[in-house]
Amino acid sequence: MQPRRITEVPLPNASVIEAVRESCASLPAGSTRLSESFYANLFVMAPEVRAMFPDDIRPQQRRMADALVEVVRYLDAPDHVAQFLRELGGRHYRELGVRPEHYPFVGRALVRAVSEVSPTWSSSMSSAWVLVYEWITATMLAGAEDAISREEGARRSPGEAAPRGDGRPYGGRDGSGAHSSPGEQRPSGARHQYDAPRPSGARHAYDTPGPYGASQPTR
């Protein structure tokens, strides 16, 4: 299932933001526990993305931890966070080769990671993280689309019309200008694109922004 576009995803409300912040409240300042768990889960769920990152993943874990802390901190200032996330999405597209089909794996890995490090994890926190991650994804994809448009504009000859998208993220393109195939279908029995296999004894199926150090949002 393809991620939704920015026009289809509502901003997180106050109760959602509070649940997300509560889930991270026990993490010490400067901790990389969450990002370490995130990458461990991501590379199990999508082994092919491991090649996008350097062998020494520790600097990337630090960048991801710092970026996620900033996003959670400023969720109630969405205009500032949105600019940060758009820049991040553009960098992920240009420098890591991230495509729309990667984002559901990132969401599942992130939700699983938070459940592993939060002592107060609950089904309501899981649902809150899914909503927040959908908004993060849509905003980052908008930034990637901006980057693609700039690339296509630089290649296009004067007077040449811009290609029209088909309503999917990246306009149905794979980032090279070619049209891509529709995203993966939702697995049988899954209720949501971020549904992860339920671990033994878990009460909820969601037992997930990636990694680059763009400029931090400011109030």
ABEGO torsion letter per residue (X at the ends): XBBBBAAABBBBBAAAAAAAAAAAAABBBGBAAAAAAAAAAAAAABAAAAAABBABAAAAAAAAAAAAAAAAAAAABAAAAAAAAAAAAAAAAAAAGBBAAAAAAAAAAAAAAAAAABAABBAAAAAAAAAAAAAAAAAAAAAAAAAAAAAAAAABBBGBBBBBBAGBBGGGBAGAGBBBBBBBBBBBGBABAABBBBBBGBABABXXXBABBBBBBBX
